[in-house]
């Protein structure tokens, strides 16, 4: 099964150095195409303050060192 999207959840907000409020996001799973042509979801974790909403976005390349940026993801 090919991964088509990352599943991300908003886990809070923070204020950056410029005083702007930004969203904090965490990858919680992936969406994949299955053999029947549908979409399967693999949810690997649920944040403590989970409000029930997940966002699907195209997978982003990993940053140097293998760490993903989990804040202020582009949409």
WORA-V368788 format. One record per backbone hydrogen bond with DSSP energy under -0.5 kcal/mol. CO is the residue of the C=O (numbers start at 0). NH is the residue of the N-H. If there is no record, write none. Layout:
# WORA-V368788
CO_NH ; CO_NH
This chain:
# WORA-V368788
1_32 ; 4_30 ; 5_7 ; 5_56 ; 6_27 ; 6_28 ; 7_54 ; 8_25 ; 11_23 ; 13_15 ; 13_21 ; 15_18 ; 19_15 ; 19_21 ; 21_13 ; 22_71 ; 23_10 ; 23_11 ; 25_8 ; 27_43 ; 27_44 ; 28_6 ; 29_41 ; 30_3 ; 30_4 ; 31_39 ; 33_36 ; 37_33 ; 39_31 ; 40_42 ; 41_29 ; 41_43 ; 46_49 ; 54_7 ; 56_5 ; 62_65 ; 63_66 ; 66_62 ; 67_69 ; 69_24
